[in-house]
Every structure is written in C-alpha cells, then in structure tokens.
C-alpha cells in the first residue's frame, strides 16, 4: 500500500483551493485540469418576501485524454 505524509496532502489540497479561489486553473499532468466556471449571479426568493443574490461559481474538471 502507498503511504503518503498527511501534511503533504493537506498542503497540496490547500494550494489547489487557494489557486482556484484566485480564479486560476490547476493542471494535474496525466489527470486533467481544474478551473472555476463563473456565471452571472442570480436572485433567489427566500419565501418570506425577500431575495438573496447568489454567485454562480463552480469547479469544473476537464479530463486529459491520451
């Protein structure tokens, strides 16, 4: 079984999240690319007469084909 240092994994994940939060893409060689897809914000009714604005951002994954 492959053993990995948990600290290394934590730092790696934190680095990927930080880069995505800054709007940058993350290429994982041999796997694919993670990026943030931005869409205009939408208004949602709260049901009690109010509305909230929610940004439409999601992480998108594009696999790398060989």
C-alpha positions in Angstrom: 0.0 0.0 0.0 1.2 3.5 -0.8 1.9 5.7 2.2 1.6 9.4 2.0 2.5 12.1 4.5 -0.8 13.7 5.7 0.9 17.1 6.0 1.9 16.9 2.3 -1.6 16.1 1.3 -3.0 18.9 3.4 -0.6 21.4 1.8 -1.3 20.2 -1.7 -5.1 20.5 -1.3 -4.8 23.9 0.3 -2.6 25.1 -2.6 -5.1 23.8 -5.2 -8.0 25.5 -3.3 -6.1 28.8 -3.0 -5.3 28.8 -6.7 -8.9 28.1 -7.6 -10.1 30.9 -5.3 -7.9 33.3 -7.1 -9.5 32.3 -10.4 -6.5 30.4 -11.7 -6.7 26.9 -13.2 -4.8 23.9 -11.9 -3.3 21.3 -14.3 -2.7 17.9 -12.9 -0.4 16.2 -15.5 -1.8 12.9 -16.7 -5.2 13.5 -15.0 -6.8 16.8 -16.2 -7.4 20.4 -15.3 -9.5 22.0 -12.6 -10.8 25.5 -13.2 -13.6 27.8 -11.9 -16.6 28.4 -14.1 -18.2 31.9 -13.5 -21.7 32.7 -14.4 -23.7 35.9 -13.6 -25.3 36.0 -10.1 -28.9 35.0 -9.7 -31.7 36.3 -7.5 -33.5 33.7 -5.3 -36.7 34.3 -3.4 -36.4 33.5 0.3 -40.1 32.6 0.6 -40.7 35.4 3.1 -40.8 38.2 0.6 -37.0 38.7 0.5 -34.5 37.9 -2.1 -30.8 36.9 -1.9 -28.2 37.2 -4.5 -26.0 34.1 -5.0 -22.9 34.0 -7.2 -22.8 31.1 -9.6 -19.3 29.7 -9.4 -18.4 26.0 -9.6 -15.3 24.0 -10.1 -15.1 22.3 -13.4 -12.9 19.3 -14.3 -11.7 18.6 -17.8 -10.0 15.2 -18.1 -6.8 14.8 -20.0 -7.1 12.2 -22.8 -4.1 10.4 -24.2 
